[in-house]
Amino acid sequence: MQKKAFKRKTNYLAGLTAEHSIIADYTARSHKILAHRWGGLISKIDLIFADSDTLIFTEVKKANPTPKPYRP
């Protein structure tokens, strides 16, 4: 059971790190962050930014940096 908890925590932290990387990129380009991990009644949006007259809704996905080789 500890292995699953460790993996869950690792995945959570990897996702959070990916989100903060996107926040840094967008704010460096003068976008204003309106919400981080906004949750509605039935869904969640990772990031919401604004750029003058545009709202940007962002879903962040962290990719595996070393994908497993394809084995048919």
Steps between C-alpha positions, in 0.01 A plus 500: 500500500788738568618459141164624367501796738854589391404480132189713558708763682767493228240545225335784694832682543598443135167650388540795733853561368371489141225751587750738659718476190202609287417779746857631472483491120165677470574765764835572329292583190287746702198276548322541831416182692139503615475153653713196578323164540157654479231247585136514403223264602580241235843584360839660564705743290872508568574861407305805387689797356397835357669696224337841440163389356557122487445225757727196471388173659790257535511127573855394583621148422842386611663273243736220593849629406623150419216312332508123507597338170220361288469125533231331290 
